Amino acid sequence: MKVAVIHPPACDPTAPYLALPALAGFLRARGTDVVLVDANVEAFDSVLSAEGMSATRDRLEDRLARLDRKRSLSHQEGLAYAALSRARAEARLVPAGIDDAKAVLRDPQRFYDAASYARAVRIIQAGLQAVSAAWYPTFVDFMSYRTPFGLTSSEELVASASAEQFPFESYVRTQLIPRLAGERADVVGLSVCFPGQIHPAYILALRLKQALPGVHLTVGGPGITQILARLTGQRLAEALGPFDSAVLFEGERALPGLLDALAAGRSVAGLPNVVSRNEGVLDVELSRCGPVDLKTLPAPDFDGLPLARYFAPEVVLPYDPTRGCYWGRCAFCHYGLAERGTAKYRERSVPVMAEHLAALSARYGVRHVYLSHDSIAPKTLVSLAQALADRGTPVRWATDLKPEPYVNADRSETLRRGGAVACALGVESASNRVLRLIDKGQPIETVATVMRHLARAGIAVEAMCFTDFPTETSEEALQTLRFLRRESDSVAGFIVGEFGITHGSRVSHEPSAFGIRELWTLRGDLLGLALMFAPRRPWKSDAQRESIDAELERLSASWSLRPYPWAGAVSTAHTILYYSRFGPRVFRDRAGDPKEPPGADDPGFDAPASFDLRQAWRAEEREQGIWATLVYETREVSREAYEQLVSRAPALERREGIYRFRAGEDPHRVRAQGAHRGGAGRARRR
């Protein structure tokens, strides 16, 4: 059997992800012919190009011109008009600079120049904004892909897959499908790891099923496992959608049986960890098997991935020394290939880890590795570092780490000698009451001590925190921010997210223990992606939340932080490379640098608009209210419920004017259409 495995958009294009190489290493070791396709980096590389962005600009201008010719705009048309107008300057600016922006990210000199890097990030972010506007209501970036209602039913999925709503249409039609047809694979699998890949994976499946009808189409990965493992009956049947089968949990357990059955012409119904159709009937009785023995698996195999196309000056390879979480008790967590909580913890042997890393470094010429796992035992990490130091392996690495007393000053020094560049610590909160509620296992005083040990050893310490865990008070949220400020000499970078409840976490299964009055999913949400909750009583007022946000903004000003996946975000390839080049203080030392020039190199332009853009912004505000009503009052996400609310929204009437468009700014009205620049005039009507 020949198998093509695809990593679909939309996620980080700066480094390869582990899922495809892990499967390739396993399948190739058993003699399977495997083709790896990183459709994520290929699709973004295609769209974010001079040719792709020129087409995006033309599409945006054409849509805007068609709306400008209307006598009035409906609510949805007003939303499109707002998005198109807001991105108009970006769409004009990007085509001339996008190829050089990517070249900067791949250049081993310019990548580290602050001004060059900032401009490259700005151009690429502007390009993503223009793409989302040109294909509105589809939104896409390096973390997300969403279209309203696209995953609520089979009919909506097909509609959202139209060329008018799918930014990657040209790539799929002209590159992906011809390549797969040429490979003549028997099985095509899509690996869905992140939420932003779910919708594109279904769209790709529709396209591939139409173009390659004889191919068995399967899907797997944590992003799809956590959905299908909790669905049953008709919802499971519909959720399987265009796929012939789905491989749940770890692919190494299920794929051999699936491939052997297909090769022999046998039914795949009843195979362990496989959801399938048997002559059109869904096999809903999922037979389960346990996790794979990690010690039996070979190293990841990256052969076939386009290592030169990632948006970075050198590739940072991921490697899995362990799987599962050795702690496995945090109440908020549902992560990886498990139905609840985290997967069972397993390790490779330390000598094998060290051998694998040395071999990967030599084979692919890499200097940096990201140790990718749910949570590695600190003792194992120290042993690995010692083994790498003893071998003299020229690999520098970063990883996530749970702060434990075991990580003392001497062991922190061992980590540094063994190649540690950065450790991202699960701090979560600085309130000991909240930490006990989470069941984090260590008080904040221990966390602070570990941070200081690592920092003094020269390792970049990244603090991963969040606010709004159930029952957290305003004062407890502020404790976390004060902790980061107090320990700022030890903190190389940080993130403070906002708690969101997930299926499979202990909070979702025992809500009353966490002050939650009610949990609900939304009618019409086929895959059950949204899980909403209401507290027994409010934990914070709106004014308190605003105060927390303001304090977070003040705190962040002391670092040069950027959103994922750029340098200054936690645990990204770019950030690791910056630590390795400049040291742990790089984002503190560059706190005053501009993160990206706000259109300083864009002179802007004046152009007419047929509608008042301030009224279009109000349509966006109404849209937020409509969705709040759907989610929290009617608790239904269907097109019918949405359109019923939209029918009450006023139309946008013509009010012509001349607007200034400039990248990085919302367009603003400079004069009425037909008025002279120096004074008043009457707007020309047409």
N, C-alpha and C positions, 0 to 999 in steps of 0.2 A: 504494500500500500504506500502511496505517496501522499504526504500530508502537508498542506500549507497552513501555517498558523499566523494569524493577523492580530496585530496590536492596533485597535482602531483609535481615531481621534475621539474626544479632545482631552489632551493632558500635556504634561511637560515635555517639550521637544529638545531639552538641553542635554539629555542623557538617556541611554537605553533603560528600559524597565526590566525587571528580573524574570517575569513570567515566561516570556518566549524562550530566552536562553536556557532556563531551567528545564522546560519541556523538551527543547532540542537536545540537550545533553542526555536526558533520559531516553528519549525515543531513538536517537542515533546509536546509543550504546546497545540497543536491542535490534539494530539493523534496519530501522525505518528510515526511508528517504524523507527528509524534512526540509521544507522551504520556509524561511522566516521573512515576514513582511511587516515592517514597522510603518503601517499606513498613517500613523499619527505624525511622525516627523516628515514623511513624504508629502502628506496632504498640506501641512502648514508650509513646508518649503515651496510647494507649488502655488498656493494661494498668496503667500507673502513673498511675491516676486514682482519685478517690474511689469511683466506681462499680466500676472494675476491681479495686481493692484490697479493697473490701467483699466482692465475689464471691470473691476469693482467700482472705480470712479465713474466710468461710463454708465454702468447700471444704476448707480446712485443718482446721477444727474438725470437720467431718463425717467426714473420713477418720480423724482421731484418735479420735473417738467409736466408729467402727466397729471399730477395732483394740482399743480399751479393752474392748469387749464379748467379745473372744475369750478362750478359756481359756489359750492359749499362742500365741506368735508364732514363725513360722519365721525363718530368718536374714534373708531379704529383707524380711519384715514388720518385723523388729526394726530394720533400717536405716531403713525408712520412719518407724517410730515415733520413732527418734532425730532424724531431720530435722524432722519435724512438731513435736516437742516443743521443739526448739531454736529454732524460728522462731515459736513461738506468741505470745510477747509482741510481737514485731515485727509480726505480722499484725494484732494488736489495735490497736497504736499507729498504724500507717501511714495507714489510711483518712482519719482526721480531718486529717492534716497533709500529705498527698501533693500536693494541688493547690497549696497555698501553697509547698511546697518547689520545685515547678517554676516557680511565679511568681517566687520569689527568683532563680532562675537566669536568668530572662528580664528581670529588673528592672535598669535601668542604675544604680541606687543600691544596693539591697540586695545585689546580686551581689558588690560589693566590700567589704561589711561582714563582718569575719572571723567574728563569732558567727552571723550570719544564714546565711552561706555554709556554715559547718560544720554547722549544723543541717539545712540543705537536703540536703547530701551524705549525712548520717547517715540521714535519712528515706528517701531514694531507695535507698541501699544496703540498708536494712532491707526496703524493698519488694521488691527483687530477691531477697533471702534468702527472703522469704515466698513469692514466686512459685515459686522452685526447690523449696521444701519442699512446697508445695501440689500441685505436679505431679511430685513425686519418682517415678521416678529421673531425670527430666529436670532438667538444670542449665542455667541461663541467666543471663548478665550482659551487660555491654557489650563483652565480648571473646569470650565462649564460648557455645556451645550444644552440649550433648552428652547423649546417652542411650545407655546400654550396649547394644551390638550393633546400634544403629539403622542403621548403614551397612555392616553385614557381609553382608547379602543382601537380595534384593528382598522376601522375606517379612518380614524384620525391619524393613525400611524402612516397609512398609505398617503393621505393628504400631505402630511408633513415631510414626506420623502420626495415630493415633487421638486423638479429642478428650480422652481421659483422660490423654494424655501430651504434648499440644501446648498450651502456654500462650497462644498467639496465635490459638486457634480462633475466639473470638468476633470478633476483628478481621477475620480472613480471611472468615468467613461473612457478617458484617453490613456490612462496609465495602469490603474489597478486591474480592471477587468481584462484588458489585453495580456497583461503579464500572467495572471492566473490561468487564462485560457492557454497560453503558451506553455505553462508548466505542466498542464494536464494532470493536476492533482486529483486523487480519488476522494479525498476528504479535505474540506476547508473548515478550519476552526477559528472562531473569534474569541480572543481572551479579553474579558471585561473586568478590569481591576478597579476602576474609579467611577464615581457617579457620572462624571462628564462623558464617559464612554458608552453609557447604556443606550441612549437614544441613537447616536450614530451607528452603534453595532446593529440595531434593528434595521436601520435604513440600509446599511451595507448588505445585510442579509436579504432584504427585499430585492436589491439590485442584483446580487449574485445568484439568487434563486432564479431570477428571470434570465440572466445571461448564461448561466452554467447549470441547466436543469438536471444534468446527470450526476452532479456532485452531491455527496452527503454533506450537509451543512450542520455543524455543531457549534456550541457556545459553552464557555466555562469561565472560571475565574471568580474571585470573591465578590465582585460587583453583581454578578448574576446569581451566584450561589445564595447570597443572603436574601434575594428576592424569591427565587423559586422554591427554596427549602421550606418556606412558610406558607406557600399557597397550595390549595387542593382543588380537586374537581374542575369545574368549568373555568374558574379563574386561572388555574394552572394551565389548562388547555389553551386558553386564549393568550396567556403570557408566553407560551412557547413560540407563538407567532410563526414567522417564516422558517424557523429552524426545524431540522429533522430530529435533532436530539439536543440535550443539554447535559454537560458533564459537571456534576456538583462536587464540591469539596476539592481535594487534591487530585489534579489530573493524572498523576502517575499511578493512582489506584484504579482509575476507571478507563483510561484511554487504551491500554493493551487489550482489554476485553472487547471494547467497542471496535477497534481496528481488526481484531481477529475475527469477530462475528461478521463484519462487513466483507472481509477478504474471503470468507467461506460462504458468503451468501446466506448466512443465518439471520434470524430475527434478532434485533438488539433489545427487544422487550425483556424486562426483568434483570438486566445487567446491573451489577452493583453501582450505585451512585450515578445512574444514568436515567434521565427522564426522556421518554421517546414516544413516537407514534408507531403503532403496529397496525399496518394496513389502514391508516387514517384514524385509528382509535388511540387516544392517549394512554400510555402506560403510567397510571397515576400511583401505583403501588411501588414506591421507591424502595428498592433493596439497598441497604446501607452496609458499608464496610469501614473499618477504622482507618486512622491516619497512617501514612507511609513511614517506614523506618528510614530516617534521614541518613543513617550511616551507610545504607545500601545505594545511595544515589551518587552519580558522578558529579563533577563540577559543571556549572553552567557552560553552555557552548554558544558563543556569540557569532560564529561563522554565518555569513549571509546577511547580517544586519548592516545597514549603511552607516558605519561608524564615523565616516567623514562628514556626514550630513547633519549631525546633531549641532545644535546652536551653542557651541562651546569651543574654546581653542584646543582642548584636549579632552578625550573621552574619560569620564568617571564611570567605571564599571561597578554594577551592584553584585554582591555575593551574599549567599545565605548560610552563615555558620550555624544558625539554629532556626527552628520554626516553632510557632506557638509562643505563649508567654509563660515564663517560669513563675510569675507572681499570680496572674490570672484571677485577681479578686476585685479589681477596680469596678465600682458599681456603674460607672458611665460607659464602660467599654463593650463594644461588639465589633470585633476586628478580625479580619482574615477569614480563613476557610473554616468557619464554624457556625453552627445553628444559634448558639448562645455564647455570650462572653467571648473568649478567645480559644484557639485550638490548643490541643495538648502539647506541652513543651517537649521538644526533642533537640538533640545536639549531634553534630558531626564530632568525631574525635579531634582533639586539638592538633595532633600531627597532620591529619588529613586537611584540616582547615589551612594550616600553614603551607602545606604542599600545594593545595589548590591555588592559593593566592600568589605564590611564587610562580606557578605555571601560567596563570592568567596574565601576570605582569610581563613575563617573557614572551608569551604567545602574541599578545596584542600590543605590546610596547606601552603599557599604561603605568602611570606613577601614582594614580589616586583611585581608591576603591571606597564605595559606600557599603558598609555592612548592613544589609537589609534584613530585618527580622521584626517580629512583634515585640519582643523584649528579651535580651540576652542576660543570662546570669552574670553578675559582675565578676565572680570568681573565674568563670570561663573566659571572659574578655581579658582579664589580667594574664591568664595562662597563655592565651593566644598571642598577646603582645610580647610576652617573654619568649615564646617560640619564634616569632618573627625577628625579634632582636638577636636571638642566638644564631639564626640563619643568615642574618644580614640582608633580609629581603627588602629591596628598595621600594616599598609600598607605603604610602601615607593614606590613612583612612579616617573616616568619620562614622558615627553611629548614634543611635538613641540609647539611653541608659537610664535605668531606674536608680535614683540616688539612695545608696545603702551605706551603712557605717563601714562596710568592708573596704570601700574606696577611701583609703587613708592617704597620707602624704607619700609614703614609700610606693604604694601601688599606683598612685597617680603618676609618679615618676616612671614607673615601669611601663605604663600605658604610653607615655610620651616617647620613651626610648623605642618602643615597639611600633611606632608610626602614627600614634593618635594625633590628629589635627583638631578634631572637634567632637564634643559629646553634647547631644541635645538631651536635657534632663526633663523628665515628667514632673515638674513642680506642681502644676495644677492650681493650687491655692496656697496662700500664706496663713490662712486661718486653720489652726489645729482642729477646731470643731468640724470644719468642712472636710479636712483631710481624713478625720475619723469616719465621717459619714460616707465618704468615697471608699474607705478601706484601703487607703494608700500605703499604710504600713509603717511610715516613718513621720515623725513630727517635723515641722518646718526648721527647727534648730539643726537637725541632722542634715537636711537638704542644704542649708547654708554652709555647713562645715564641708560637705562634699564639694560644693561649688568652689570654695576657697582652695581646697587641696588641688583640684584640677587646674584652676586658674594659675596658681603659683607654680605648677609644673609646666606651664606654657601651653596648655590645651584650651582651645576656645570653648567656653561654656555657653550653651544656648538654653534659655529657660522657656519651657512650653507651659503656658498658663491659660486659664479661662475663667470667666466670671459667670454668674447666674446659674451655678449649680443649685438644684432645688433647695430652698430655705436660706440660701446665702443672703445676708443682709448687706445694705449699702456699706456699712463700716467694714464688714469682712472683705468685700470687693476692694475697698480702698487699702486694706491691709496688704493685699497682694501687690498693688502698685507701689506702696511705700517700701515693701520688701525689695522689689526690683531696684528702686532708687537707692536704698540703703546698701544693697550688695552690688552696686553698679560697677565697682572696680573688678568684680569677678565675672560680670555678665558681658559676654561678647555680643550677644544679640538675644532677642526674645520675641515671643508672640503672645498676645493676650486675646484669645478667641472668646466666643460666646457659646455657652452650653446649648446643645440641641439634643433632644432625646432620640434614641435610635432603637429600632427593633432588635431584640436579642440581648439587650443590656439588662442588668439587674434592676435598674430604675424602671424599665418598661414592664418588667414582670412583677415588681413589688412596688407599685407607685405610691400606695398609701404610706409606706415606710419613709417616703421622701417628701411628704407634705403635698402630694399631688392628689387633687380631688377627682380628676377625670382625664382619661386618655381617649383619643378618637382618631380614626382614619377618615378620609374623605370619600364620600360616595362618588363614584365615577373614576376614582384613582385605581386603575386596573392593577398596577404593580404594587400598590400600597406603599409608594415611596415616601409619602408624608405621614409622620406620626405627630399629632398635636397633643398638647396637654394644658390643663388649667390647674393652678394651685388652689389649695384650700383657702388661702388668703394671700394677698399680694405681698411679695417680699421686698419690693422697692417701689418708690413712687417715680413718676416720670421725671420730676425735678432731680431726684437722686441719681437716676440713670444718666441724665445730662451732666451732672457733676462728675460722675465716674468717667464719662467719655472725655470731658475736658481735662481731667487729671491725666488720663492716658495719653492724650495729645501732647500735653506738656512734658510728660516723661519721655515720649518717643523722640522729642526734639534733641535729646542728648545722644542719639545714635543716628546713623544713616541707614534707615530701614527701608526696604522696598517690599512690594507684594511678591508672592510666589509667581514664577520660579527665579526671580532675579537675585543678584548679589545683595545681601542684606536680609533675605528671607531665611527662615530656619531650615536646615537640612537640605539645601539645594546644591546642585553641582557647582553653580557659579560661586555660591558662598564658600564652599569647601576650597575651591581654587584660590579665592581671595585670602582666606585664612592662611593657606599654605604659602602664598607669595609674600603677604605683608604682616602676618602674625595676628594674634587674637584681638588686638585693639583696633583693627583696621576700620571697623564701622563706628567706633567711638571717635577715632581721630578724624574721620571724614564727616562728622555730624553736621558741620557747617557747609559742606559742599552741596550744590544744587543736584537733586536727584535726577532731574531731567529739565532741560530748558523749556519754559512754558511758551513755546511758539516764538521765541526771540528771533529765530531765523526765518520767520514767516511774516512777510509784510502785510498779509491779509488782502482782501478784496471786497469791494462793494458790489452788491447784486440785488435785483428786485425779488421780493417775495409777495405772493398774492394774498397771504393770510398772516394775521398777527401772531408772531411766534410766542408772545406772552400768553395768548389764549391756548396755544398748543401745549405750552408747559402745564397749564391748568388741566388739560386733558390727561396728562400724565399723573397729576395729583388725584384726579377722579379715578383713574385706573387703579391706583393703589388702594383707594377706598373700596372699589368694587371687589378686588381680590380679598381684602380684609373681611368683607361681608360674606363672600363665598366660603372662606376658610373657617371663620369663627362664628358665623350666624347660621347660614344655610348648610354649611359643612358639606358642600357638594362642588365638585369641579367638573361640570359638564358644559358643553357649548350652549345648551339650551338655557341653563341657569344663568350663565354669563350674559348671553344676549338679552335675556329678560331684564337684567339690570342695566345693560348698555342702552337699551331702548329709551331709557329715561334721560340719557345724557344729551345735552344740546349739541346741535351741529355747529361747526366752525364756519362763520360767515367771512366773506372776502373783506379784507382791509389791506390794501396794497401799500407797500413801503419799500424803502431802500435799507438794506441791512449790511452791517460790516461782519464779514466772516473771517475768523483768524484762529489758527490751530491752538488748542489748549484753552479756548474761551467759548462760552455760549455766544452765538450771534446776537447782536443788539441792533435795534432800529436807529438809524442815523438821520433819516428824514423821510417825509412822505414822498411817494413816487411822483416825480414831476416837479418837485420843489428844487429851487436853486440852492447850492451849497451854503450861500451866505445868508439866506433869510427864509421867510415863510413862503409857502406856495400851496396851491391846491393840487391835491393828488389827481393824476390823470386816471380817468375811469375807462375801462374797456369792456 
